[in-house]
Amino acid sequence: MIYATHHTAPFACALTAALALMILSACAIDSPQIGKTLITPTPIVVGGATFRIFRQRGGGSSVEAHRINVMVPPPSRAGIVAKAAIAITQATGCPIKTGSLVGDQALVKAELECPF
């Protein structure tokens, strides 16, 4: 229990707000955009990065790769995007549409070039 005095009350309020923000942020981890479904129940590992791949329902062309592991030191954005592209291709069996791959160290989005 946090006991606040007159001098520590602002700190206690700031600490409570920070903890609430961290808990709410954690709730959004590994949640796909609405309308997407998990492709494979087993995460895909590429070069030490572990991804869950989500695809638009009904076999659409929109896909997301969520990195779900912690890497120390933090990986470069370009390195993770390249690994996510490999994971997406492995999970879907489809090539990625040129110029559609965007993202950061946690979430990568792309459009697929699939006949189905």
C-alpha positions in Angstrom: 0.0 0.0 0.0 1.3 3.5 -0.9 1.1 6.0 2.0 1.2 9.5 0.7 2.0 12.6 2.7 1.6 16.2 1.7 5.1 16.2 0.0 4.9 12.8 -1.7 1.3 13.0 -3.0 2.3 14.2 -6.5 4.9 11.4 -6.8 2.3 8.8 -5.7 -0.2 10.1 -8.3 2.4 10.0 -11.0 3.5 6.5 -10.1 -0.1 5.3 -10.1 -0.7 6.8 -13.5 2.5 5.3 -14.9 1.6 1.9 -13.7 -1.9 2.1 -15.1 -0.5 3.2 -18.5 1.9 0.2 -18.5 -0.8 -2.3 -17.7 -3.2 -0.9 -20.4 -0.3 -0.9 -22.9 0.4 -4.6 -22.1 -3.2 -5.5 -22.9 -2.7 -4.5 -26.6 0.4 -6.6 -27.1 -0.1 -9.3 -29.8 -3.6 -8.1 -30.8 -4.1 -7.9 -34.5 -6.1 -5.3 -36.4 -9.8 -6.0 -36.5 -10.7 -8.5 -39.2 -7.4 -10.4 -39.0 -6.9 -14.0 -37.8 -3.8 -15.9 -36.7 -2.4 -18.0 -39.5 -0.4 -20.6 -37.6 -0.8 -21.6 -34.0 3.0 -22.0 -33.7 5.1 -18.8 -33.7 7.7 -18.6 -36.5 11.3 -18.0 -35.5 13.7 -16.2 -38.0 17.2 -15.4 -36.9 16.3 -15.2 -33.2 13.2 -13.1 -33.7 9.8 -14.8 -32.9 6.7 -13.7 -34.9 3.0 -14.4 -34.9 1.5 -13.9 -38.4 -2.0 -12.6 -38.8 -3.8 -12.4 -42.2 -7.0 -10.8 -43.3 -10.0 -13.1 -42.9 -11.1 -14.9 -46.0 -7.7 -15.1 -47.5 -7.3 -11.4 -48.2 -4.0 -9.8 -49.1 -3.4 -7.8 -45.9 -1.0 -9.4 -43.4 0.7 -8.4 -40.1 3.8 -9.9 -38.3 4.0 -9.2 -34.6 7.4 -9.8 -32.9 6.6 -11.4 -29.6 10.0 -12.0 -28.0 12.4 -9.7 -26.1 15.8 -9.1 -27.8 18.8 -7.6 -26.0 20.3 -5.4 -27.3 17.3 -4.0 -29.1 17.4 -5.0 -32.8 17.6 -2.6 -35.7 14.4 -1.7 -37.4 15.7 -2.8 -40.8 16.9 -6.1 -39.5 13.5 -6.9 -37.9 11.5 -5.8 -41.0 13.7 -8.1 -43.1 13.2 -11.1 -40.7 9.4 -10.4 -40.6 9.3 -10.5 -44.4 10.8 -14.0 -44.3 8.4 -15.1 -41.6 5.4 -13.7 -43.6 6.5 -15.6 -46.7 7.0 -18.8 -44.8 3.6 -18.6 -43.1 1.6 -17.6 -46.1 3.5 -19.2 -49.0 3.0 -15.9 -50.9 5.4 -13.3 -52.1 5.1 -9.8 -50.6 3.9 -7.0 -52.9 6.8 -4.7 -53.7 6.8 -1.5 -51.7 4.1 -2.7 -49.3 6.3 -3.8 -46.4 6.2 -1.2 -43.5 6.8 -1.4 -39.8 9.1 -1.2 -36.9 10.7 -3.6 -34.3 7.4 -4.8 -33.0 4.8 -4.7 -35.8 5.3 -5.2 -39.6 2.5 -4.9 -42.1 2.5 -6.0 -45.8 0.3 -6.8 -48.7 0.6 -10.2 -50.4 0.7 -11.1 -54.1 -1.4 -14.3 -54.1 -3.7 -15.7 -56.7 -6.1 -16.7 -54.0 
